[in-house]
Amino acid sequence: MAHNRPVHFEIHADDPERAAKFYTNVFGWNISKWDNPAMEYWVVMTGKAAEGDKWPGIDGGLLRRKGPRPAADGPVNGYVNTMTVPNFDETAAKVAANGGGVALPKFPLAGMGWLGYFKDTEGNIFGVMEENQGAK
């Protein structure tokens, strides 16, 4: 096992079912409620890594938020997960169609690709990156 690397993430949500639907529709994740009477929790499977993937990704969880929702104009209040996607603009359209919004519009990372930040239905910020070495 690789040490000192992220191995799991968690998304906190006011409405976990709504958040599960959002992430399933936008990224195709498989999200299922964990059968554990001691804890309300959903297991998030982001997909299987393909051989040779530069960033194979990790899986995570989703749970009901225990505190206040992030302020609409507030700064990041935790880690930001960034997903690699084959097409930034198509993903941005899916985010909008499923109730999400733009936190920081698409911008180039020279020699790497396109990056932007969005808010999910729960007010959480996440990143989207399309690898494109020609981005300027």
Solvent accessible surface area in square Angstrom, and as a share of the most:
residue,aa,sasa,rsa
1,M,190,0.85
2,A,64,0.50
3,H,139,0.62
4,N,160,0.82
5,R,159,0.58
6,P,102,0.64
7,V,94,0.54
8,H,94,0.42
9,F,23,0.10
10,E,78,0.35
11,I,13,0.07
12,H,73,0.32
13,A,0,0.00
14,D,52,0.27
15,D,49,0.25
16,P,0,0.00
17,E,96,0.43
18,R,101,0.37
19,A,0,0.00
20,A,14,0.11
21,K,136,0.58
22,F,3,0.01
23,Y,5,0.02
24,T,57,0.33
25,N,66,0.34
26,V,6,0.04
27,F,40,0.17
28,G,60,0.58
29,W,13,0.05
30,N,103,0.53
31,I,29,0.14
32,S,62,0.40
33,K,118,0.50
34,W,112,0.39
35,D,138,0.71
36,N,39,0.20
37,P,140,0.88
38,A,98,0.76
39,M,87,0.39
40,E,68,0.31
41,Y,18,0.07
42,W,13,0.04
43,V,52,0.30
44,V,0,0.00
45,M,95,0.43
46,T,42,0.24
47,G,52,0.50
48,K,202,0.85
49,A,58,0.45
50,A,64,0.50
51,E,181,0.81
52,G,75,0.73
53,D,65,0.33
54,K,133,0.56
55,W,113,0.39
56,P,77,0.48
57,G,56,0.54
58,I,58,0.29
59,D,45,0.23
60,G,3,0.03
61,G,0,0.00
62,L,0,0.00
63,L,18,0.09
64,R,87,0.32
65,R,34,0.13
66,K,170,0.72
67,G,43,0.41
68,P,129,0.81
69,R,110,0.40
70,P,40,0.25
71,A,65,0.51
72,A,96,0.74
73,D,136,0.70
74,G,23,0.22
75,P,121,0.76
76,V,74,0.43
77,N,140,0.72
78,G,55,0.53
79,Y,215,0.82
80,V,49,0.28
81,N,52,0.26
82,T,65,0.38
83,M,28,0.13
84,T,73,0.42
85,V,15,0.09
86,P,133,0.84
87,N,56,0.29
88,F,5,0.02
89,D,84,0.43
90,E,108,0.48
91,T,11,0.06
92,A,26,0.20
93,A,63,0.49
94,K,94,0.40
95,V,1,0.01
96,A,69,0.54
97,A,87,0.67
98,N,42,0.22
99,G,56,0.53
100,G,16,0.15
101,G,32,0.31
102,V,95,0.55
103,A,42,0.33
104,L,87,0.43
105,P,89,0.56
106,K,76,0.32
107,F,62,0.26
108,P,51,0.32
109,L,55,0.27
110,A,87,0.67
111,G,43,0.42
112,M,99,0.44
113,G,0,0.00
114,W,58,0.21
115,L,18,0.09
116,G,0,0.00
117,Y,52,0.20
118,F,6,0.03
119,K,43,0.18
120,D,6,0.03
121,T,21,0.12
122,E,0,0.00
123,G,10,0.10
124,N,29,0.15
125,I,38,0.19
126,F,5,0.02
127,G,0,0.00
128,V,0,0.00
129,M,12,0.05
130,E,32,0.15
131,E,84,0.38
132,N,58,0.30
133,Q,139,0.62
134,G,51,0.49
135,A,2,0.01
136,K,189,0.80
